[in-house]
Amino acid sequence: MSKSSLSRLFLYAFCISLLFSCTKGKEMTTNAGFRYILYTDAKGPNPALDDFVTIEMVYKTAGDSVLFDSRKNSKPLRFALEKIPFEGSYEDGLTFLCAGDSATFYVPADSMFRYYFMKQGKNVPQEQTEFKKGTFLKFDIKLIRIQSRLEAEQEIALEQSKREKAGDQILEKYISEHHLESYRDTAGYYLIYTQRGNGKQVDSGLVISVNYSGKFLDGRTFDSNAKLGQPYRFVLGARQVIPGWEKVFGKLREGDKINLLLPARLAYGGEGFRDPRDGTFIVPTYAPLLFEIEVVKIEKIHSIAGK
């Protein structure tokens, strides 16, 4: 290739990259004053209330600090558009889009604060939240799909059934490989003592202090009290822990060490467990789990309060 041809090629590539880098969306404002930027011009119906929408969403503060990014999860968000929380919310903005559209919504931080804190009775000063007075939160949205409630619920039920079956298969394989069939309790968990304690019996209403680590069946640790630097404490019977823990702890004593194998329905089930900071899954849906637990101390609530 000649130098002149190569130069023309680089010039062409540069112009194309410049064109795309300068592409801007169309700024839109509704009659109610809701402002958004539309980057596409897809054709089709807009979602209506009671429809299910599937979206990718990133929302940020006015200073572009990311508060949530759905792309960190294994699949997009899907939910029923059941109500518009307030005029100018991102849910309100979705009703202006079609499947295939991408947009940035500018949602008033003051409105977000009023709805999520003041309206729900949470007494938190606005300056202590991410919803700074007079600013806008930016919601980058891609609307992937619109479905009727019936269509979406049928599809969700089928997906859940497949994930639940896959989780059960993982559990059964682990039980078979580790010869744990004889440890199964009638409640569905598998309890293996690694050390028998001789301390006080656990009972409802008592404060239980434990050392623990939670693992997936492939050996990966997803949680542990070690990062806290002290035992984890909870009140048995107060629904502060997963169902499998509530069921098994009534059999334990101070000083017991156990391995506890739980099917998903006794752990986090079809909801999974998300990181509250960004919504990503710490424990995915229908995951069987293994816990290594040591019962460190058992106390009455009033003895804790008196310290």
N, C-alpha and C positions, 0 to 999 in steps of 0.2 A: 504493500500500500504506500502511495506517495505521501510526502509530508503535507501537501496541500489537502489531500483527501482525509488524512488523519486529523488535520486542523479543523476541517469542516465537520468531521464526526464529533470531535470534542465540543465544538461550538454548538452543534445540534443537541448533544446530551446536556450541555450546560443550560440551554434555553428551556429544554423540557423540565429539568429539575427546578429551574427558576419559576416556571409556570406553576408547577405543583406546589412549590413552597409558598407561593403568593396566593394560592386559591383560598378564598374566604367564603364563609357561609352568608346566607341572606338573613339580615337582622329583622325580626318580626316583633310586633307588639299587638297584643289583643285589645279589644275594646275596653277591657277592665284594667289595662296597663301592664299586663304580664309580658315581660321581655324575654325573648329567646333567640338563638341563632340556629337557623336550619341549614344543614350542610348538604342535604339531599332533596330530591323532589320525587319521592316514590308515589305511586298511585294506588288507591284502594281505600277501604273504609277505615275510619278512626275507631279506636277501642271505645266501647260504651261501658257504663257501670255494669258489673257482674261478669264482664268478659275476663278471661285470663290473658295476661301479657307475659311474654318472655323477653327479658332485656339484659343488656350489659350496662353497668352503671359505675361511674366513678364520681364521687362528689368531694369537693374541696372547699377550703375556706377561701375568703377573698384574697389571701396571700398565697394561694395555691398549695397549702399543706393538705395532703390527701387524708381524708377521714374514713373513706371506705372505697374499696375496689373489688367489684364482683369478679373480675378476671382472675383473682387469686384462687378462686374456687374451681373445682373441676368442671363446672357447668354453669350456664347463665342463671339469673334469677327468674323464677316463674311464680306468679301470684295472682290472686283475683283482685281486680280493680273494684273494690267494694264501696269505696266512698272517696270523696275529695276532702281531705282534712281541712284545707283552707284555700281560699282563692290565691292563686300564684304558687301553689305547692308543685313539686315535680309530678305528683299524680295528676294534677290539673293539666300540666304541660303535656302529659302522655295523650290526652284526648285530642290534641292538635296534630298528632303524628299518624303515619301509616306504617305498616310493616315494611321494614327496609330503611326507614328514616333514621338519621342521626342528628342530634341537636345538643346544644348547651342551654340549659335553663338557668336563669338568674333568680334565685329564690330569696326573698327578703329574710335576713337573719332574725329580725324582730318578730316576724310572723312565725318562724320556726320556734323561737323561744316561747312565744305566747302559747302556742299549741302544745309543745312537748313538755313544757315545765309549768307555766302558770295555769293552763286549763286543766292539767292533770294534778294540780295541787302540790307540785314539788317546789318547796321553798328554797330555791337556789338563786343567788344573785346572777344576773345575766353576764356580768363581767367575768364570772368564774366558769363560763361555758365557752364553747367554740362559736356561739352565735353572737358575735360582737355587734353592738348597737350601730345601726345605720349602714351595715354592710350587706353584701349578698353572698350566699353560698352558690357555688357553681356545680351544677349537675350535668356531667357529660353522659348522654344516653344514646344507646342504639336500640331501637325497637325491632326485635328479631321476628316476633310472631304474635298474632292475635288469635285466640281460640274461644269458642263458647265454653261455658262452665261444664256442660255435659261432656264435650270432647276432651277437655283438659283433665277432668276428674277420672275419666276412663283410662286415659293415657298414663296419668300419675299412678293409678292403682296397679296397672300392669308393670310399670317401672319398679314400684315398691316391691311387688311380688318377686320380681327377678332379683333385686338386691337382697331381699330377705332370704331367698333360696340360696344365693351365693354365700351369704354369711353363715347359714346353717351348714353348708358343705365344708366351709373352712373350719368350723367348730368340730364337726364330726371327724374330719381328717386328723385334727390335733388330738382329739380324745383317743382315736384308734392308735396313732403313732406313739402316744405316751401311756397307753394302757390305763386309762382313767375311768373306764366304764363303771367300776365298783364304787367309785367315789360320788356318784350322782345322788343328790338329795331329791326327794319327791317334789320339791319346789322348783327344780330345774337347774340349780347351781351345782358346782363340783367343789367340794371343800376338802383340802389336803392339809393336815397339821404337819408343820415342820418342827414345832416345839410346843409342848404342853405347859401352860402356866398354872400356877396354884394361887393366884390372887383372887380379887373380888369378881363375882359374876356380873356380867353386863346386864343391864335392864333398861327399859324405857324411861326416859326422863333424866337419865344420868348423862354427864358430860364425858365423852370418850376421847382420849388422846391417843393418836396412832402415828406410827411411821408407815409409809406406804409408797409403793411405786405401781403405776398402772402401765400395762404393756399391751401392744397388739400381739396376735399369736405368731407373728414372724419375729418377735423379740424386740421390736422397737419400743422404746419408752415414750409415752405421750404425756405423762404427768408424774410428779413426785413431790413429797413435802420437803425433800432435801434442799430445794431452792429457797424454801422459807427459813431454813436454819433452825426450825423447831417443829415439834409434832403438830399434826393437824387435829383440830378439836371440833367436835360436833355433838349435838344432843340427839340421842337415839329416839326415834319416834316423832321427831319434829319435821320430817321430810326435808332434811338438809343434805341428804346423800341419796345416791341412786337406789332403786328398789332392791337390788341384790345385796347391798350392804345392810339395808334395813332388815332383810330376812335373816341373814347369817349372823349378825352381831349378837342377837339374843342367845346364841349358843356358846359365846366365847367368854373367856376369863382374862383378867389382867395377867400379862406375861405370855399369852398365846401368840404364836407365830404361825401364819397360814399362807397357803396359796389358794386363791379363790378364782375359779374359772366361771365366767358368766356368759350365758347366751345374750344376744343383743337385747331381747325383750326385758331382761333384768338389769341392763346397763342404760344406754342412751337411745335404744330402739330406733324408730323411724325418724326421730328428730335430729339425732346426732348431737354433737356438742361443739358449739362455735366459740371462737375467740371474740369476746365482747368488744374488743378494740377495733377490729376490722371485718368481722363477720366470717372469717375463714374457718373451715372445719378443723378442729383439733381432733375430734373423733368423728369419722364419717358415719352416715346412717347404716344401721343394721350390722354393726361391727361387734363380734364377740371379743371379750376382753379378759386379760389375766391380771390379777392384783396380788402383789406380795405385801402382806400386812403384818405389823406387830402391834399388839394392844399394849400401849405403854402405861396408861393410867386411867382409872375410873374415878370420877368425883361427882358429888352432888352439886347442883347448880348454886345453891346458897353458899357453899364453901368457896366457889370461884368468885362470886360477887363480893364476898367478904375480904378478899385479898387486896 
